[in-house]
């Protein structure tokens, strides 16, 4: 092997070494950096897409704020935060009685208690009419005291549920059709009234019936206020 061939082989080996070293020292790090940058950009694009979707949802919610405020006002009217807000409920009853042509002979409230819930007998009867028909003495128009149902589990603790219920008994007189209409109206009024029972009472007018409607109106107490019994107002 002559000297020229040796120099040629050496030059080839040196060139290969330079190429391999250039790959590992210069080209391969650049390719890795470009790949990492592309992956990071993809992640940023995904995050931007999520944020844009959230922003669009927030803009839509802001545009819907007037509607949401109206719905909130309606819910606060249905279940207020003031346990003394009896006048608004009585106003609803009077409006329903006038619209359905019945006469309210008495309204009785009992002390406010923690929400008894369905497990304690609260169930909505069919709005087509009273669910039971029992003979009991006819009530007088004068106020009568109604004992408060016992709260589940005895005396409520300070951290009891915030939703409380006030038992109410409404006695009305009118035609059978009018009483049925009134029963439906009080369950669909602006103030939530959960009817738990209705019964017919003897009437001195053959053309009219007298019905006693039992139910609950509800209040949401502020946090930390507790839910011990709240005294009912003078009955009407």
C-alpha positions, 0 to 999 in steps of 0.5 A: 500500500503506497503513501497516496492510498494511505493519505486517501484512506486517512482523509476519508476517515477524517471526513467521516469523523467530522460529519459524525461529530458535526451531527452530534454536536450541531445538527442533532441538538437543533433538531431536538430543540425544534421538536421540543418547540413544536411540542410546546407550541402545540400545548400552548395552542391547545391551552389557548383553544380552551381559554378562548372557549371559556372566554366565549362562555363568559361573554355569553353568560355576561350577555345572559345576565339580565335573564339570570337576574330575572330568574334569581329574582323569581327564585327569591320570590318563591323561596325568600330569605325572610321568615317574616315574609307572610304578607306576600304569601297571604297576598298571593292567596287573596289573589288566587281566591279572587281569581277562582271565586272562593272565600278564605275563611281562615289562615293558620301558621305554625312555628317555622321548623327545619324542612321536614322533607318527603320522608316526613309525609310531605307529598303533593296531592293531585291538583284535580281536587282534595285527596281525602274527605273526612267529617270534622267540625266546621271552623269559625272565621276567628283565628285558631292556634295550630300546633307546630309539627315536631321537627325531625330528630328533636331540637335543631342544632345551630348547623341544621339545614338552611332550608326551613318550612312554615306549616300553613293551613288555609280554609276556603269555601266555594263551589267544587270547581272553584275549590279545585281551581284554587288548589291548583293556583296555590301550588303554581303561584309565585310563592312556593307552597307545598300542599301536603293534604286537603280535606272537605269540611261540612258546609251549611250551603248545599251549593258550596263546599268547604275545604281545609288545605295543609302545606308548607311555605319555605325560607332559606336562612343565611349561613350561620343563623341556625334553624331553631323554631321561629314563632309564627305570626298571629293567625288570620 
